[in-house]
C-alpha cells in the first residue's frame, strides 16, 4: 500500500439543515474552504489504514455502510445509535491508545449529530 501523507480525510457533521443538504450533495467546500456550517475531524491516509480494520469495518457491518477510501458515505439519523453502540464497545474493549483516541473523537461527533438530529459524512 502506498500512503499519500498529504491526502486529507474528513468526517463531518453539519450544524444546520442547509449544511446537511450540501453534505448530501457532496458540496462541502465554499470558496475552497470547508463550510463553517460543518464541524468535524481531519486525518490522513496512515490513520485511515490504521482505523479501517479496527473501527470502520465494524461500523460498516453494523450500519450496512461502505466506509472506505474510495467512497463518500453518510450515516443517517437512523444509523447513529448503531454506530454509537459499536464505538462504545470498541472503546470499552481496547487498550490501543491510538484507536481509543480516534474512537473517542468519532464518538463525540456521532453524539453531536444525534443531539442535533443531523447526519455524519465520511468524506474521503
C-alpha angles and dihedrals in degrees: 000000000000112000119212104206092195098052109109124212120196135196107195137190117194116222098208142024094263092054090046090057091048091051091050087053092046091242100135098143128081114187090344095308132098109264114264086227090073130070126191156113129300122200140153139246096270089058091046091055091047093050098039098086096022098052119351096056090056092050089049092055096044097043100033091239136135108228104174138133094265100051141065109225134188128203106209123209091264091058098048097086092053092048092047091050095050092048091049089053091050092048092050092049104046138080092183102120094201092051092043094053094047093044091051091052091048091047090055090053092049092049090049091051091048092048091049093041092236138119139264120232124204102205109187 
